[in-house]
Amino acid sequence: MTEHRIYATAFSKVYPLYVQKAERKNRTKDEVDQIIRWLTGYDQAGLEKQLQQQSDLAAFFAQAPAIHPNASLIKGVVCGVRVEEVQELLMQKIRYLDKLIDELAKGKAMEKILRQ
């Protein structure tokens, strides 16, 4: 089975799309960064380094310091797929991030998005 092509997509190509989606709904780049840091364990310098290196999504998640233990609490549908039912771990992490950005764009409070 071949890998999904999204895995080879540079995180630096996807990141501005997340920011644009949030900003269209009057949310901020800082909130997007906060969500990414919460999910992946990167600090701001580590996140910026990944963007500069143009790491692909596979490397971005592989090098993540630690996926948040509450990530398993992320539930719902993204692009018609239930994130909690995604079998492949890397795809599930990508869907988790998509879901969190969707929640941000829909106006959900950060405490709820970050499962606190």
Residue, then its C-alpha position, 0 to 999 in steps of 0.5 A: m500500500t502506498e503512502h498518502r501524498i499528504y504525508a510528503t506535503a511540506f508543513s510550511k505549505v499547510y500552515p498558512l492555510y490554517v492561519q488563513k482559515a482562522e483569520r477569516k473567522n476573526r481568530t489569530k495566528d497566535e491561537v493557531d500556534q497555541i493549538i499546534r504547540w498543545l497538540t505536538g509539544y513543540d515550543q514556539a522556536g521549534l515550530e518556527k524551525q519546522l516551518q523554516q526547514q520545510s519539513d513534510l507532515a510525516a517528519f513534522f509529526a515524527q519529530a514532535p516532542a510529544i503528542h498531548p495525552n488528551a489528543s485522544l479526547i478529540k472526536g468528530v468529523v473532518c472531511g467526512v471522516r471520524v477522527e477517532e476511527v482513523q486507523e493509521l496513526l500519522m493520518q490520525k494526527i493530521r486529522y486531529l490538527d485539522k479538527l482543532i483548527d476547524e473548532l477554532a474557526k467555528g468560534k469554540a473557546m480555547e479551553k474547550i479546543l485544548r480539552q482542558 
